[in-house]
C-alpha cells in the first residue's frame, strides 16, 4: 500500500492521478530546490508527528529551519496584511485538521527555477501555501491549477510581504 509519505519521497516525476487533482505550480524561483525540499520535509514531519498537539513548542525544533526561522522574522503587520502567512502552530493545525485539509500529496516535479506539486483533492491554498510563500516566494510566482475544471487560480493578498521584505 502506497502512503502519502511514500508519495512525497518517491513520486518525483510529476505523476498524476486520472482525475480529481490540482497542481501547485511555483516558477521563477532561483532557490526552488530548497523551497521544495523544505516543504516536503515539513509535510513529512507533520505526518510523522500527527499525534503531537499543534500548540506544542517542539514543532519549532521538528520543522525545517528554512521555514521556522523565516516565520519568526515576520511581524504582526506582515501577518495582518499578507493573509497567506500563518504562524507555525496555525499551519500545523491546518495540516492536522481533516475537515480543513482536503488533499493528499501525490507527486512532485522539479523544473528549472521551479517545481510542481500534484495533490489529490483540493489544495485550498489559503490554508496551506504559507510554508512555501514564507520562503521568499512571491505570490505572483505561485498558481493553483485545477485539472478537472481546467482553471488556473492566482493568489492575492492585501500586501505580499515579498514586495517589501526578504527573509534570511
N, C-alpha and C positions, 0 to 999 in steps of 0.2 A: 504494500500500500504506500503510495506516494504522499508525503506530508508537505505542509506548507514550508517547513524548514528545508526539506529536501529540494523543493522547487526553487527557493531562494539561492541555495548553494549550487545546484546543478543545472537548472534550466536557464542557460545564459546565452541562448542563440535566438531569443525573441519568439520562442514557441508560443502558439496561440490556440486557445480552445476554439471549438467550432462556432460558438455563439456566446452571447452574454458576457462580453469582456470590454474593458476600457484600457486605453493606453495612456500612461503618464509620460509625456514626451518633454525632455529637457534638452535644449540646444544652446549653442554658442557660449559654452562654459569651459574655460581653459582648464579648470581643475575638476572636470566631470567624473573621472575615475574615483577620486577621493570622495566626492559627494555621494556617488552611488554606493561605494563601499561603506561609508558611514551610515547611510540609510538602511542598507541591507543588515548591517550589524545591529542597528537599533531595533529593527523588526525582529531579528533572531533573538536578541536579548529579551525583548518583551514576551515573545512566545515562550522562551525557556523559563522565564520567571513570572509566569502568569498568576501564580498564587501570592505574589508579593503585592501588598497594598500600593495603589498609585501614589499615596501620600508618604510612602517610606523613603527616607533620605538616601537609602542605598542606591536608588536609581541613578543618582548623580555620579556614583562610582562605577555602576554597571554599564551605563550607556556610553557610546563613543565620545571621547573628549572633544572631537571635532564638532560635535553638536552641543554638548553641555557647556563647554567654555564659551561658545558664541552666544547661546541663550542667556548666559549670565551677564554678558556685556550690554544687553538691551535694557533700555529704561522703561519706566511706566508709560511715558509718552509714545515710545516706539510701539509698545503693545496696544496702546489705545488707538493709534492712527493706522497701524498695519494689522488689520483683523485676521490675517492669515498666520500670525505668530501666536504660539501658545507656549506657556511655561512648561517645564519638564513634566510636572505631575499632571497637568491637564492633557498633555499629549499622550502620556502613558494611559490615563483614564480612558481617553477616546479609543485607543487601541484595544484595551481590555473589555470595553463595553460592547457586548454582542448586539445590542439594539442600535448602536451608532455605527459600528464597523460592519459594513455590508459587502466586504470584498475580501478576497484571498489572493495572495501573491501567486502568480502563475509562472512568470519568467521575466527575464531582463535581457537587454541587448545594449552593449556599449557601441557608440558611434564616435566619429571624430568630433571632439568637443561637445559630447552629449551622451544621452542614453534614453532608452525606453524601458518602462516597467509595465508589463502586461498583467492586469489583475482580472480575476473572475469576479463579476458583480459590478457594483457601482462604487467608485473610489471616494465619492463625496469629499472633494478636495478641501473644503473649508476646514474639516477636522484633521486632515492627515498630511497636508502639504508642509507644515511647519518645519519638520526635520530636514526637508530639502531646502526650503526657502531661507532658513536661518543660516545656511552655509554660503551666504553672499550670492545667492541665485536670484536674480531679478524675476519678478512675476511675468514680465514680458517674454521670458525665455522658457516658460512652462505652459504646456497645453494639456488638456484632458480630451482624449478622443474617444467617443462612444462608437464602437464598431457596429452595433445593431442599428442605431439611428443615423449613422454616418454624419455625426455632428462633432464639431470641434469647439471646446469651451475655453475661453480665455479667462485668466484670473485677474481680478481687480480688487483694489482696496482703497481706502481714503488716501493713504500715502505709503508707498512701498519704501521701507526703510533703506533699501539698497540705493535709492536715489540721493541719499544724503549721508550715508554711513557705510564703512567697510569694517566688518568684524575680523579680529585677528585670532 
